[in-house]
């Protein structure tokens, strides 16, 4: 590990976490092509995701503050001060998080061990193509006319989020596609997808931090860890903001084209 590499991985995380092209897949590929120690970088991957979490807290601070205030007023019995829309949003995020949390706790370690094997490049290429198909299907068959996230959208996006436990499947791509197929506009699906990312990332950060404290995983030196975190936070904020503007006007099919081309390059380069 060195400063340029830590910064590069931070930027890569910021771009690929929000653009529907898979952060985990690209980080694994970077680890593969740079011949990095995959085991040691498991903890560093979560540091990068913690940077993303920080960006989300800043970007959607009004939504988070509304949820905190409303929950507090409800607890102390001041129901007249509760912002019910904020409280509903909080409950929707809880429900949307349950499927990924359940599958991750039961099968997370097995998935991680299995997908980091020698064939991971071919596996990632295959999942890139799957996400591309999902994005194209969402653009083709999604009604894309609703700005209100209903409970059906919440459940569907929550189930699709579990797919992102597989490297190469974009969490944002899968969840945005699910939202669009459920009738949401691109912008509404993207915003809720980004909000969904926060509790999942927080949970993963806590679990990995526990392993670090127990000595099961080792972080790179502190200076490299801090650089990766800071670059990830800044780039995540910038690219999340950019995508929210992009989806108001442009099709996600452009990302599908990128994923198909990337998969083709990976397959050709590794045959």
Secondary structure, 3 states (H helix, E strand, C coil): CCHHHHHHHHHHHHHHHHCCCCHHHHHHHHHHHCCCCHHHHHHHHHHHHHHHHHHHHHHCHHHHHHHHHHHHHHHHCCHHHCCHHHHHHHHHHHHHHHHHHHHHHHHHHHHHHHHCCCCHHHHHHHHHHHHHHHHHHHHHHCCCCECCCCHHHHHHHHHHHHHHHCCCCCHHHHHHHHHHHCCECHHHHHHHHHHHHHHHHHHHHHHHHHHHHCCCCCCCCHHHHHHHHHHHHHHHHHHHHHHHHHCCCCCCHHHHHHHHHHHHHHHHHCC
